[in-house]
Amino acid sequence: MSGGEVAGILVAVFWAILVSFLAVALVRLAQTLKATTRLVTEVTEQAVPLLADAGAAVRSAQTQIDRVDAIASDVQEVTSNANALSTTVASTFGGPLVKVAAFGYGVRRALGRKGPGAEPPAPAASVIVGRTVPAARRARREARANRKKD
């Protein structure tokens, strides 16, 4: 054998080894692509019903939001009506009620006096330097003060 034949055999062996490695790589790549295709198919089969359910949920949520909007507008209308009613009642009955209360107070005060020119009754207790003194003590003090003047 000559040197050219040995070189040709070596090139052929390396070429065969290279082709074998490429064949193994292509087989693995084909398996990976098949697995990926299978995975995409399974995800698609599961995603389509999920998307349909999500669409139904969104439609239902929109219906509920429309109902809540209607309720909120009704509540706002009721609130404005109640505000208008309370304003009307206050302006209609407020002035006369204050006048009736003042008249009643005046009548009670007038009936509470014992005679013409009588002073209004004294309060039941006085406050002296942060303490409450009963009416009896105050009356005794006033009586002593009147005796000293005479």
C-alpha positions in Angstrom: 0.0 0.0 0.0 1.1 3.4 -0.8 0.9 6.5 1.2 -1.9 7.9 -0.9 -4.0 4.8 -0.3 -3.4 4.9 3.5 -4.4 8.6 3.5 -7.5 7.8 1.5 -8.5 5.1 4.0 -7.9 7.4 7.0 -10.0 10.2 5.3 -12.8 7.6 4.6 -12.7 6.4 8.3 -12.9 9.9 9.7 -15.6 10.8 7.2 -17.6 7.7 8.3 -17.1 8.7 12.0 -18.2 12.2 11.2 -21.3 11.0 9.4 -22.2 8.7 12.3 -22.0 11.5 14.8 -24.1 13.7 12.5 -26.6 10.9 12.1 -26.9 10.4 15.9 -27.3 14.2 16.4 -30.0 14.3 13.7 -31.9 11.3 15.3 -31.8 13.1 18.7 -33.0 16.3 17.1 -35.8 14.5 15.4 -36.9 12.9 18.8 -36.7 16.4 20.4 -38.9 17.9 17.7 -41.4 15.0 18.0 -41.6 15.6 21.8 -42.0 19.3 21.3 -44.7 18.8 18.7 -46.5 16.4 21.1 -46.2 18.9 23.9 -47.6 21.8 21.8 -50.5 19.6 20.7 -51.4 18.8 24.4 -51.1 22.4 25.5 -53.3 23.5 22.6 -55.9 20.9 23.5 -55.9 22.1 27.1 -55.7 25.8 26.4 -58.7 26.0 24.0 -61.2 25.0 26.7 -59.5 27.2 29.3 -59.8 30.2 26.9 -63.4 29.5 26.4 -64.0 29.3 30.2 -62.1 32.6 30.6 -64.2 34.3 28.0 -67.4 33.1 29.7 -66.0 34.4 33.1 -65.2 37.8 31.6 -68.7 38.0 30.1 -70.3 37.1 33.5 -68.1 39.6 35.2 -69.2 42.3 32.8 -72.8 41.5 33.4 -72.3 41.8 37.2 -70.4 45.1 36.8 -73.4 46.4 34.8 -75.7 45.4 37.6 -73.5 47.0 40.2 -73.4 50.2 38.1 -77.2 50.2 38.0 -77.4 49.7 41.7 -74.9 52.4 42.4 -76.8 54.9 40.3 -80.0 54.0 42.1 -78.3 54.5 45.5 -77.0 57.9 44.3 -80.5 58.9 43.3 -82.0 57.8 46.6 -79.2 59.7 48.5 -79.9 62.9 46.6 -83.7 62.4 47.2 -83.1 61.9 50.9 -80.9 65.0 51.0 -83.6 67.1 49.3 -86.2 65.7 51.6 -84.2 66.5 54.8 -83.5 70.0 53.5 -87.2 70.5 52.8 -88.3 69.2 56.2 -85.7 71.3 57.9 -86.7 74.4 56.1 -90.5 73.7 56.5 -90.6 72.6 60.1 -87.4 73.9 61.5 -88.4 77.6 62.0 -91.8 76.9 63.4 -90.5 74.2 65.8 -87.9 76.6 67.1 -90.6 79.2 67.7 -92.8 76.7 69.5 -89.9 75.6 71.7 -89.1 79.2 72.6 -92.7 79.9 73.3 -92.9 76.8 75.6 -89.8 77.9 77.4 -91.2 81.3 78.0 -94.5 79.9 79.3 -92.7 77.6 81.7 -90.5 80.4 82.9 -93.5 82.6 83.4 -95.4 79.9 85.3 -92.4 79.2 87.4 -92.3 82.7 89.0 -94.2 83.1 92.2 -95.3 86.6 91.8 -94.7 89.9 90.1 -91.1 90.9 90.3 -90.0 87.7 91.8 -86.6 86.5 91.0 -86.1 83.2 89.2 -85.4 80.3 91.6 -81.7 79.9 92.6 -79.8 76.9 91.2 -79.4 73.9 93.5 -75.6 74.2 93.8 -72.8 76.7 93.3 -69.3 76.2 92.2 -66.6 77.7 94.4 -62.9 77.2 93.5 -63.6 74.0 91.7 -65.9 72.5 94.4 -69.7 72.2 94.4 -71.4 73.6 97.5 -74.9 72.3 98.3 -77.8 74.8 98.4 -78.3 74.3 102.2 -74.8 75.6 103.0 -75.2 78.6 100.7 -78.6 79.4 102.2 -77.0 79.4 105.8 -74.2 81.7 104.6 -76.7 84.1 103.1 -78.8 84.0 106.3 -75.7 84.9 108.4 -74.7 87.7 106.0 -78.3 89.1 106.2 -78.1 89.0 110.1 -74.9 90.9 110.1 -76.3 93.7 107.9 -79.3 94.2 110.2 
